[in-house]
Amino acid sequence: MPIDRFREIWFVDFEFHKPDGEKPVPICMVAREYRSGHVIRMTAEELRRHQRTPFPTDPDVLVVAYYASAEMGCFLAMDWTLPANLLDLYVEFRNNTNGKPLPSGHGLLGALVYHGLTAVPYTEKQAMRDLAIRGGPFTADEMAQLLAYCESDVLALRALLPAMNPIDLDHALFRGRYMKAVARTEATGIPIDVNTLGRLRVSWDSIKGRLIETVGTNFVVVDDIGHVKYGIYDGNTFKADRFAEFLGQNDIPWPRLKSGSLDLSDDTFRQMARTHPRVSELRELRHALSQLRLEDLKVGRDGYNRCLLSPFQSRTGRNQPSTSKFIFGSSVWLRGLIRPRPGRALAYIDWSGQEYGIAAALSGDGAMMADYQTGDPYLTFAKHIGVVPPDATKKSHPDVREAFKVALGLGSMYGASAPTIATMIGQPTAYAEYLLCEHRQKYASFWAWCDAAVNTAMMHNRLWTVFGWQIHVGAGTNPRSLSNFPMQANGAEMMRLACIFVIEAGIRLCAPVHDALLIEAPVERIDDDIDKTRRLMAQASRIVLNGFELRTGVERVVYPERYRDDNRGGPMWDRVMSLLPPM
């Protein structure tokens, strides 16, 4: 590992207190230099007296941490300059073991156990964590214990670094750069309409019952002469047998489990809602009744939603924040709570057809790239096989366009079989087989690339992205499970690069959301920041895709407006607001 190019290498660890929705409050810090062994120990009071880092963070210095976005959050809380070079051993450990079974997990303890190194006992570690979570004031003995625990983690990092050699340092520093961007984004947060959230929390139990009464009337089973027999809800209970009758009466095919029972997972509801829009409202109702916990949404005293973005948590390297604590992880309609402050505006900027564009560019499929450039590759393919007329548009043929997007954009690229695609689009299996056959013929280079990627994974026992994020493949791996990795994982690389560019350009990034960025700015500056962000997102796509550029779309939200998605959560938001008691 070429770390000799650095003048100094500092291992750093903080203990901190972080109330829900708030920024971290540092309790103490320990730093140790790799070669000299020089140690710096500081309590919160000593940290507050330092207007700059007590060790160098220049371009010829390397800072090493574990889950470094937490340490960088403490840097920001102290108003310290972030280090020029950051190496996060948590991220590198995840990358080195991604896809492998890990009995002790991905935490520092798990990394030490994996490499056969001595670790602090779990019970002692948990006791110190609980003490930090409790927050101050601390007795002199408690502070001494926290400092000793903090130093033990620094010593663990000192032992772990050489044990993890070799590390691809250039790629690792890129990932460390992203962890700095994550810290800034987590500190910013997403502006929430706290007044409406408070009213929802107070009235939610009564609203749920009335939601069943109003939404449930759209999902009923009728008898032979058209009279309503019953709804698919019995009180607050969703009845699967009644839902099966409803599906049959409305000619809606539905995926089933191996047992023969309906697949009632949220993923299935989400997929089916794409081609059967009325199912979307039922999905939102089911989630609202069974999973939505308004108290779990983490909002700070300043009205901003903050939680861990959990970078690199998924196998594809994407962020995986809590679905209950993160406003974009919960029910789509709840995003109506996102509202800029007076004088400010938000912009939601997303890549158009990101995964399709990635597949086209990285496979080098000229036909696929040309179809992406039309602005609507799904309708373009439908025109190619004569399903719609040459002048068809998204507005004139929305159902066909959505079916082709599901079948070809979400199904075929991820290895879905013809029967699965047929169920998703509500067509016979023979028709799905015809679509797949036509797709394979037109985009032959893409399919050859997909096959080559799976073969490479099975031959080398791993698959990797353009910047080295990898997944390890075992003997029992299903080749189909690898089909989406190149698109998803390289999409994550593109997102990381865009976040870095946007943050370093001085733009206020509230959150990355899968293939989109949410930014905030004063009203008079929002258009300039949108233009900059779109240029930087285009630049990120060109870097990842060897010069091929992805388009972006934008939605502005200017106070007093609120965020709204009319295609999905908008109607449900309106329904809930109509049931909310007046102030």
C-alpha positions as CSV (number, residue, x, y, z in Angstrom):
1,M,0.0,0.0,0.0
2,P,1.7,3.2,-1.2
3,I,1.2,5.2,2.1
4,D,4.9,6.3,2.1
5,R,3.9,9.3,0.0
6,F,2.2,10.8,3.1
7,R,4.3,12.8,5.5
8,E,2.1,11.8,8.5
9,I,-0.7,9.3,9.0
10,W,-3.2,10.0,11.8
11,F,-5.7,7.5,13.3
12,V,-8.6,9.3,14.7
13,D,-11.7,8.4,16.8
14,F,-14.3,10.5,18.6
15,E,-16.9,9.6,21.2
16,F,-20.0,11.7,20.7
17,H,-23.6,12.2,21.8
18,K,-26.1,12.5,18.9
19,P,-29.8,13.1,19.9
20,D,-32.3,12.1,17.3
21,G,-32.4,14.5,14.3
22,E,-29.6,16.6,15.7
23,K,-26.0,17.1,14.8
24,P,-23.3,15.2,16.8
25,V,-22.0,16.7,20.1
26,P,-18.3,15.6,20.5
27,I,-17.5,14.2,24.0
28,C,-13.8,13.4,23.5
29,M,-11.2,12.6,20.8
30,V,-8.0,10.5,20.6
31,A,-5.6,10.7,17.6
32,R,-2.4,8.8,17.1
33,E,0.3,9.3,14.5
34,Y,1.3,6.1,12.7
35,R,5.1,6.3,12.7
36,S,6.0,8.5,15.7
37,G,3.4,7.0,18.0
38,H,2.5,10.6,19.2
39,V,-0.9,10.5,20.9
40,I,-3.4,13.4,21.4
41,R,-6.2,13.0,23.9
42,M,-8.8,15.7,24.3
43,T,-12.0,16.1,26.3
44,A,-15.0,18.1,25.1
45,E,-13.9,21.1,27.0
46,E,-10.4,20.9,25.5
47,L,-11.8,20.3,22.0
48,R,-14.0,23.5,22.2
49,R,-10.8,25.5,22.9
50,H,-9.3,24.4,19.6
51,Q,-10.4,26.5,16.6
52,R,-8.5,24.1,14.3
53,T,-7.5,20.5,14.2
54,P,-4.8,19.6,16.8
55,F,-3.0,17.6,14.1
56,P,-2.2,18.4,10.4
57,T,-4.8,17.7,7.7
58,D,-2.8,19.0,4.7
59,P,-2.6,17.3,1.3
60,D,0.5,15.3,2.3
61,V,-1.2,13.9,5.4
62,L,-3.5,10.9,5.6
63,V,-6.3,10.6,8.2
64,V,-7.6,7.1,9.0
65,A,-10.9,6.3,10.7
66,Y,-13.6,3.6,11.0
67,Y,-17.0,4.7,9.7
68,A,-15.5,8.1,9.0
69,S,-18.6,10.0,8.3
70,A,-19.2,10.0,12.1
71,E,-15.7,11.5,12.7
72,M,-16.2,14.0,9.9
73,G,-19.5,15.0,11.5
74,C,-17.6,15.8,14.7
75,F,-15.1,17.8,12.6
76,L,-18.0,19.9,11.3
77,A,-19.5,20.3,14.7
78,M,-16.1,21.7,15.9
79,D,-16.0,23.9,12.7
80,W,-12.7,22.2,11.8
81,T,-11.4,21.9,8.2
82,L,-12.0,18.4,6.9
83,P,-8.8,16.4,6.0
84,A,-7.5,16.5,2.5
85,N,-7.1,12.7,2.4
86,L,-9.4,10.3,4.3
87,L,-9.1,6.5,4.5
88,D,-12.2,4.8,5.9
89,L,-11.3,1.2,7.0
90,Y,-15.0,0.4,7.5
91,V,-15.7,1.1,3.8
92,E,-12.6,-0.9,2.7
93,F,-13.5,-3.8,5.0
94,R,-17.0,-3.9,3.5
95,N,-15.6,-3.8,0.0
96,N,-13.1,-6.6,0.8
97,T,-15.8,-8.8,2.2
98,N,-18.9,-7.8,0.3
99,G,-21.0,-10.9,-0.4
100,K,-19.1,-13.1,2.1
101,P,-20.7,-14.4,5.3
102,L,-19.5,-12.5,8.4
103,P,-20.5,-13.9,11.7
104,S,-19.2,-10.9,13.6
105,G,-20.5,-8.2,11.3
106,H,-19.0,-5.2,9.6
107,G,-18.2,-3.1,12.7
108,L,-14.7,-2.5,14.0
109,L,-15.0,-5.6,16.3
110,G,-16.0,-7.7,13.3
111,A,-13.1,-6.4,11.2
112,L,-10.7,-7.2,14.0
113,V,-12.1,-10.7,14.5
114,Y,-12.0,-11.3,10.7
115,H,-8.3,-10.5,10.6
116,G,-7.4,-12.4,13.8
117,L,-6.6,-9.3,15.9
118,T,-7.3,-8.6,19.6
119,A,-10.6,-6.8,20.2
120,V,-12.3,-5.0,23.1
121,P,-14.9,-7.4,24.5
122,Y,-18.4,-6.7,23.2
123,T,-19.9,-6.0,26.6
124,E,-17.3,-3.4,27.4
125,K,-17.8,-1.8,24.1
126,Q,-21.5,-1.6,24.5
127,A,-21.2,-0.2,28.0
128,M,-19.1,2.7,26.7
129,R,-21.5,3.3,23.8
130,D,-24.4,3.5,26.2
131,L,-22.5,6.0,28.3
132,A,-21.8,8.2,25.3
133,I,-25.4,7.9,24.1
134,R,-26.5,9.0,27.6
135,G,-24.7,12.3,27.1
136,G,-23.1,14.5,29.8
137,P,-22.3,15.8,32.2
138,F,-19.6,13.1,32.9
139,T,-17.7,12.5,36.1
140,A,-13.9,12.6,35.9
141,D,-13.9,8.8,36.2
142,E,-16.5,8.4,33.3
143,M,-14.5,10.8,31.1
144,A,-11.3,8.8,31.8
145,Q,-13.2,5.6,30.8
146,L,-14.4,7.2,27.6
147,L,-11.0,8.4,26.7
148,A,-9.5,5.0,27.4
149,Y,-12.2,3.3,25.2
150,C,-11.6,5.9,22.5
151,E,-7.9,5.2,22.5
152,S,-8.5,1.4,22.3
153,D,-10.3,2.0,19.0
154,V,-7.4,4.1,17.7
155,L,-5.0,1.3,18.7
156,A,-7.3,-1.1,16.9
157,L,-7.1,1.0,13.7
158,R,-3.3,1.1,14.0
159,A,-3.3,-2.7,14.0
160,L,-6.0,-3.1,11.4
161,L,-4.4,-0.9,8.6
162,P,-1.4,-3.2,7.9
163,A,-3.6,-6.3,8.3
164,M,-5.9,-5.1,5.5
165,N,-3.0,-4.6,3.1
166,P,-3.3,-4.5,0.1
167,I,-5.7,-1.6,-0.3
168,D,-6.3,0.1,-3.7
169,L,-5.4,3.5,-2.2
170,D,-6.6,5.7,-5.1
171,H,-10.1,4.1,-5.1
172,A,-10.1,4.1,-1.3
173,L,-9.3,7.8,-1.1
174,F,-12.2,8.4,-3.6
175,R,-14.5,6.6,-1.2
176,G,-13.1,8.5,1.7
177,R,-13.8,11.7,-0.2
178,Y,-17.4,10.6,-0.4
179,M,-17.6,9.9,3.3
180,K,-16.7,13.6,3.8
181,A,-19.6,14.5,1.5
182,V,-21.9,12.2,3.5
183,A,-21.0,14.0,6.7
184,R,-21.9,17.4,5.2
185,T,-25.1,16.1,3.8
186,E,-26.2,14.5,7.1
187,A,-25.4,17.8,8.9
188,T,-27.6,19.7,6.4
189,G,-30.8,17.5,6.5
190,I,-34.1,17.9,4.8
191,P,-36.6,20.8,5.8
192,I,-39.8,19.4,7.3
193,D,-43.2,21.0,7.9
194,V,-43.1,20.3,11.6
195,N,-46.5,21.8,12.4
196,T,-48.2,19.4,10.0
197,L,-46.1,16.5,11.3
198,G,-47.2,17.3,14.8
199,R,-50.8,17.4,13.9
200,L,-50.4,14.1,12.1
201,R,-48.8,12.5,15.1
202,V,-51.6,13.6,17.4
203,S,-54.4,12.4,15.1
204,W,-52.8,9.4,13.3
205,D,-54.7,6.7,15.2
206,S,-58.1,8.2,14.3
207,I,-57.0,8.9,10.7
208,K,-56.1,5.3,10.1
209,G,-59.6,4.0,10.7
210,R,-61.1,6.7,8.4
211,L,-58.5,5.9,5.7
212,I,-59.8,2.3,5.6
213,E,-63.4,3.7,5.3
214,T,-62.5,6.0,2.4
215,V,-59.7,4.1,0.5
216,G,-61.2,0.7,1.2
217,T,-64.4,1.5,-0.7
218,N,-62.3,1.4,-3.9
219,F,-61.3,-2.2,-3.2
220,V,-64.4,-4.4,-2.7
221,V,-65.6,-7.8,-3.8
222,V,-69.0,-7.9,-5.5
223,D,-71.6,-10.6,-6.0
224,D,-73.0,-12.0,-9.3
225,I,-75.4,-9.0,-9.7
226,G,-72.8,-6.3,-8.8
227,H,-73.7,-5.7,-5.2
228,V,-70.9,-5.3,-2.7
229,K,-70.3,-8.4,-0.7
230,Y,-67.5,-7.0,1.5
231,G,-64.3,-5.0,1.3
232,I,-60.9,-6.4,1.4
233,Y,-60.5,-5.1,4.9
234,D,-62.3,-6.6,7.9
235,G,-61.9,-3.8,10.4
236,N,-58.2,-3.0,10.4
237,T,-57.2,-6.4,9.0
238,F,-56.2,-6.9,5.4
239,K,-57.8,-10.2,4.2
240,A,-55.7,-12.0,1.6
241,D,-58.5,-14.3,0.5
242,R,-60.8,-11.3,-0.3
243,F,-57.9,-9.6,-2.1
244,A,-57.5,-12.7,-4.2
245,E,-61.2,-12.4,-5.1
246,F,-60.8,-8.7,-5.9
247,L,-57.9,-9.5,-8.2
248,G,-59.8,-12.1,-10.1
249,Q,-62.9,-9.9,-10.6
250,N,-60.7,-7.1,-11.9
251,D,-58.5,-9.4,-14.2
252,I,-55.3,-8.4,-12.4
253,P,-52.7,-11.2,-12.4
254,W,-50.6,-11.3,-9.3
255,P,-47.3,-13.1,-8.4
256,R,-47.5,-16.0,-6.1
257,L,-45.1,-17.7,-3.7
258,K,-44.0,-21.3,-4.2
259,S,-46.6,-22.3,-1.7
260,G,-49.3,-20.9,-4.0
261,S,-50.2,-18.0,-1.8
262,L,-50.3,-14.5,-3.1
263,D,-47.0,-12.6,-2.8
264,L,-48.0,-9.7,-0.5
265,S,-44.5,-8.2,-0.1
266,D,-44.1,-4.5,-0.5
267,D,-41.7,-5.0,-3.4
268,T,-44.4,-6.9,-5.2
269,F,-47.0,-4.2,-4.5
270,R,-44.5,-1.6,-5.8
271,Q,-43.8,-3.5,-9.0
272,M,-47.5,-4.2,-9.7
273,A,-48.5,-0.6,-9.0
274,R,-46.4,0.4,-12.1
275,T,-48.7,-1.3,-14.5
276,H,-51.9,-1.2,-12.3
277,P,-52.0,2.3,-10.9
278,R,-55.0,1.7,-8.7
279,V,-52.9,-0.8,-6.7
280,S,-50.6,2.1,-5.7
281,E,-53.2,3.6,-3.4
282,L,-53.7,0.2,-1.8
283,R,-50.0,-0.2,-1.2
284,E,-49.8,3.2,0.4
285,L,-52.8,2.3,2.7
286,R,-51.2,-1.0,3.7
287,H,-47.9,0.7,4.5
288,A,-49.7,3.4,6.4
289,L,-51.6,0.9,8.6
290,S,-48.9,-1.6,9.2
291,Q,-45.5,0.0,8.9
292,L,-45.7,3.8,9.2
293,R,-44.4,5.0,12.6
294,L,-44.5,8.8,12.6
295,E,-42.7,9.0,15.8
296,D,-39.7,7.3,14.2
297,L,-39.1,10.1,11.7
298,K,-36.1,11.9,13.1
299,V,-36.5,15.7,13.1
300,G,-34.1,18.1,14.9
301,R,-35.1,21.2,16.9
302,D,-34.4,23.3,13.8
303,G,-37.0,21.3,11.8
304,Y,-34.6,19.3,9.6
305,N,-34.9,15.5,9.1
306,R,-31.5,14.0,9.9
307,C,-30.4,10.4,10.2
308,L,-27.5,8.2,9.1
309,L,-27.4,7.8,5.4
310,S,-25.7,4.5,5.9
311,P,-23.4,4.7,2.9
312,F,-22.1,1.4,1.3
313,Q,-24.6,-0.6,3.3
314,S,-26.2,-2.4,0.4
315,R,-24.3,-5.0,-1.7
316,T,-24.3,-2.7,-4.7
317,G,-22.7,0.1,-2.5
318,R,-25.8,2.3,-2.4
319,N,-26.8,4.2,0.7
320,Q,-29.3,2.3,2.9
321,P,-30.8,4.8,5.4
322,S,-33.5,3.7,7.8
323,T,-36.9,3.4,6.1
324,S,-38.6,4.9,9.2
325,K,-36.1,7.6,10.2
326,F,-35.5,9.0,6.7
327,I,-38.3,10.9,5.0
328,F,-37.5,9.4,1.6
329,G,-37.5,5.9,3.0
330,S,-41.1,6.0,4.3
331,S,-44.5,6.1,2.4
332,V,-44.3,8.2,-0.7
333,W,-47.2,10.4,0.3
334,L,-45.4,11.4,3.5
335,R,-42.9,13.4,1.4
336,G,-45.6,16.1,1.3
337,L,-44.0,17.1,4.7
338,I,-40.9,18.3,2.9
339,R,-41.2,22.0,2.7
340,P,-38.6,24.8,2.3
341,R,-38.3,27.6,4.8
342,P,-39.5,31.1,3.9
343,G,-37.3,32.7,1.3
344,R,-35.8,29.4,0.3
345,A,-36.4,26.7,-2.3
346,L,-35.7,23.1,-3.0
347,A,-34.9,21.2,-6.2
348,Y,-35.1,17.5,-6.8
349,I,-32.8,16.7,-9.7
350,D,-32.7,13.1,-11.1
351,W,-31.0,11.3,-13.9
352,S,-33.4,10.2,-16.5
353,G,-33.4,6.5,-17.1
354,Q,-30.1,6.2,-15.2
355,E,-29.9,2.4,-15.1
356,Y,-30.9,2.0,-18.8
357,G,-28.3,4.6,-19.8
358,I,-25.6,2.8,-17.7
359,A,-26.5,-0.5,-19.3
360,A,-26.3,1.0,-22.8
361,A,-23.0,2.9,-22.3
362,L,-21.1,0.2,-20.4
363,S,-22.2,-2.5,-22.8
364,G,-21.3,-0.4,-25.8
365,D,-24.6,-1.2,-27.5
366,G,-25.0,1.4,-30.2
367,A,-28.7,0.7,-30.7
368,M,-29.4,1.0,-27.0
369,M,-27.4,4.2,-26.7
370,A,-29.3,5.7,-29.7
371,D,-32.6,4.7,-28.2
372,Y,-31.7,6.4,-24.9
373,Q,-30.8,9.6,-26.7
374,T,-34.4,9.7,-28.1
375,G,-35.6,10.6,-24.6
376,D,-37.9,7.6,-24.3
377,P,-36.2,4.3,-25.1
378,Y,-39.2,2.3,-23.9
379,L,-41.7,3.8,-26.4
380,T,-39.0,3.8,-29.0
381,F,-38.7,0.0,-28.7
382,A,-42.5,-0.3,-28.7
383,K,-42.5,1.6,-32.0
384,H,-39.7,-0.6,-33.3
385,I,-41.8,-3.8,-33.0
386,G,-45.0,-2.0,-34.1
387,V,-47.0,-2.1,-30.9
388,V,-47.6,1.7,-31.1
389,P,-47.7,4.1,-34.0
390,P,-44.6,6.1,-35.0
391,D,-46.1,9.3,-33.5
392,A,-46.9,7.7,-30.1
393,T,-46.0,9.7,-27.0
394,K,-45.9,9.2,-23.3
395,K,-49.2,11.1,-23.1
396,S,-50.9,9.3,-25.9
397,H,-49.9,5.8,-24.8
398,P,-49.1,5.9,-21.1
399,D,-50.1,2.3,-20.3
400,V,-48.1,0.8,-23.1
401,R,-45.1,2.9,-22.2
402,E,-45.3,1.9,-18.5
403,A,-45.7,-1.8,-19.4
404,F,-42.6,-1.7,-21.7
405,K,-40.7,0.2,-19.0
406,V,-41.5,-2.5,-16.5
407,A,-40.9,-5.4,-18.9
408,L,-37.7,-4.2,-20.6
409,G,-36.3,-1.6,-18.2
410,L,-36.9,-3.4,-14.9
411,G,-37.5,-7.0,-16.0
412,S,-35.2,-8.0,-18.8
413,M,-32.2,-6.1,-17.6
414,Y,-32.4,-7.8,-14.2
415,G,-32.8,-11.3,-15.5
416,A,-36.5,-11.7,-14.9
417,S,-38.0,-14.7,-16.7
418,A,-40.9,-14.5,-19.2
419,P,-43.5,-15.7,-16.8
420,T,-42.4,-13.1,-14.2
421,I,-42.6,-10.3,-16.8
422,A,-45.9,-11.6,-18.0
423,T,-47.4,-11.3,-14.5
424,M,-45.8,-7.8,-14.1
425,I,-47.5,-6.4,-17.2
426,G,-50.7,-8.5,-17.2
427,Q,-50.0,-10.3,-20.5
428,P,-49.7,-13.9,-21.5
429,T,-46.3,-15.6,-21.1
430,A,-46.0,-16.0,-24.9
431,Y,-46.2,-12.3,-25.3
432,A,-43.5,-11.7,-22.7
433,E,-41.3,-14.3,-24.5
434,Y,-41.9,-12.4,-27.8
435,L,-40.8,-9.1,-26.2
436,L,-37.6,-10.8,-24.7
437,C,-36.8,-12.3,-28.1
438,E,-37.2,-9.0,-29.9
439,H,-35.2,-7.2,-27.2
440,R,-32.3,-9.8,-27.5
441,Q,-32.2,-9.3,-31.2
442,K,-32.2,-5.5,-31.2
443,Y,-29.8,-5.1,-28.3
444,A,-27.5,-8.1,-29.0
445,S,-24.4,-6.3,-27.7
446,F,-26.1,-5.5,-24.4
447,W,-27.1,-9.1,-23.9
448,A,-23.6,-10.4,-24.8
449,W,-22.2,-7.9,-22.2
450,C,-24.6,-9.2,-19.5
451,D,-23.6,-12.8,-20.2
452,A,-19.9,-11.9,-20.1
453,A,-20.4,-10.1,-16.7
454,V,-22.0,-13.2,-15.2
455,N,-19.3,-15.4,-16.7
456,T,-16.6,-13.1,-15.3
457,A,-18.1,-13.2,-11.9
458,M,-18.4,-17.0,-11.8
459,M,-14.8,-17.4,-13.2
460,H,-13.1,-14.9,-10.9
461,N,-15.5,-15.2,-7.9
462,R,-16.1,-11.5,-7.9
463,L,-17.6,-8.7,-10.0
464,W,-16.6,-5.0,-9.7
465,T,-17.4,-1.5,-10.8
466,V,-15.4,1.1,-12.7
467,F,-14.1,2.4,-9.4
468,G,-13.4,-0.9,-7.8
469,W,-16.5,-1.6,-5.6
470,Q,-16.8,-5.3,-5.7
471,I,-19.1,-8.2,-4.8
472,H,-17.7,-11.7,-4.0
473,V,-19.5,-14.7,-5.6
474,G,-19.8,-18.0,-3.8
475,A,-20.5,-21.5,-5.2
476,G,-24.2,-21.2,-4.5
477,T,-24.7,-17.8,-6.1
478,N,-27.6,-17.6,-8.5
479,P,-26.3,-16.0,-11.7
480,R,-29.5,-14.0,-12.0
481,S,-28.8,-12.3,-8.7
482,L,-25.7,-10.8,-10.5
483,S,-27.7,-9.3,-13.4
484,N,-28.5,-6.0,-11.7
485,F,-25.1,-5.4,-10.1
486,P,-23.4,-3.6,-13.0
487,M,-26.3,-1.1,-13.4
488,Q,-27.0,-0.6,-9.7
489,A,-23.4,-0.5,-8.5
490,N,-22.1,1.7,-11.2
491,G,-25.1,3.9,-10.6
492,A,-24.0,4.2,-7.0
493,E,-20.5,5.2,-8.2
494,M,-22.1,7.9,-10.3
495,M,-24.1,9.1,-7.4
496,R,-21.1,9.3,-5.1
497,L,-19.1,11.3,-7.7
498,A,-22.0,13.7,-8.2
499,C,-22.4,14.2,-4.4
500,I,-18.7,15.0,-4.1
501,F,-18.8,17.5,-7.0
502,V,-21.9,19.2,-5.6
503,I,-20.7,19.5,-2.1
504,E,-17.3,20.7,-3.1
505,A,-18.9,23.3,-5.4
506,G,-20.5,24.9,-2.3
507,I,-24.1,23.7,-3.0
508,R,-26.3,22.8,-0.1
509,L,-27.1,19.1,-0.6
510,C,-30.0,17.9,1.6
511,A,-30.0,14.2,0.5
512,P,-29.1,11.8,-2.2
513,V,-32.1,9.7,-3.2
514,H,-31.2,6.6,-5.3
515,D,-30.7,8.4,-8.6
516,A,-31.5,11.9,-7.6
517,L,-30.2,14.8,-5.5
518,L,-32.2,17.1,-3.3
519,I,-30.6,20.6,-3.0
520,E,-31.6,23.7,-1.1
521,A,-30.8,27.4,-1.7
522,P,-32.2,30.9,-1.3
523,V,-35.0,31.6,-3.8
524,E,-32.9,34.1,-5.7
525,R,-30.0,31.5,-6.2
526,I,-31.9,28.3,-6.8
527,D,-31.8,28.5,-10.6
528,D,-28.1,29.0,-10.6
529,D,-27.6,26.1,-8.2
530,I,-29.8,23.9,-10.3
531,D,-27.8,24.7,-13.4
532,K,-24.5,23.9,-11.6
533,T,-25.9,20.7,-10.2
534,R,-27.1,19.4,-13.5
535,R,-23.8,20.2,-15.1
536,L,-22.0,18.3,-12.3
537,M,-24.3,15.3,-12.6
538,A,-23.7,15.3,-16.3
539,Q,-20.0,15.4,-15.7
540,A,-20.2,12.5,-13.2
541,S,-22.1,10.4,-15.8
542,R,-19.5,11.1,-18.4
543,I,-16.7,10.0,-16.1
544,V,-18.3,6.7,-15.1
545,L,-19.6,6.0,-18.6
546,N,-16.6,6.7,-20.7
547,G,-17.9,10.0,-22.1
548,F,-21.6,9.0,-22.5
549,E,-23.8,11.6,-20.9
550,L,-27.1,11.0,-19.0
551,R,-29.9,13.6,-19.0
552,T,-31.4,15.0,-15.9
553,G,-34.8,16.3,-15.0
554,V,-35.7,18.8,-12.3
555,E,-38.6,19.7,-10.0
556,R,-38.5,23.0,-8.1
557,V,-40.3,23.6,-4.8
558,V,-40.4,27.2,-3.7
559,Y,-41.9,28.3,-0.4
560,P,-44.8,28.1,0.5
561,E,-45.1,25.1,-1.8
562,R,-44.3,21.6,-0.5
563,Y,-42.8,18.6,-2.2
564,R,-45.3,16.6,-4.2
565,D,-45.3,13.5,-6.5
566,D,-48.7,13.5,-8.3
567,N,-47.9,10.2,-10.0
568,R,-47.6,8.4,-6.7
569,G,-48.1,9.9,-3.3
570,G,-50.0,13.1,-4.2
571,P,-53.6,11.7,-4.1
572,M,-52.9,9.9,-0.8
573,W,-51.5,13.1,0.7
574,D,-54.7,15.0,-0.3
575,R,-56.8,12.2,1.2
576,V,-54.9,12.3,4.5
577,M,-55.0,16.1,4.7
578,S,-58.8,16.0,4.1
579,L,-59.1,13.7,7.2
580,L,-56.8,15.8,9.4
581,P,-58.8,17.7,12.0
582,P,-58.5,21.5,11.6
583,M,-56.1,23.5,13.7
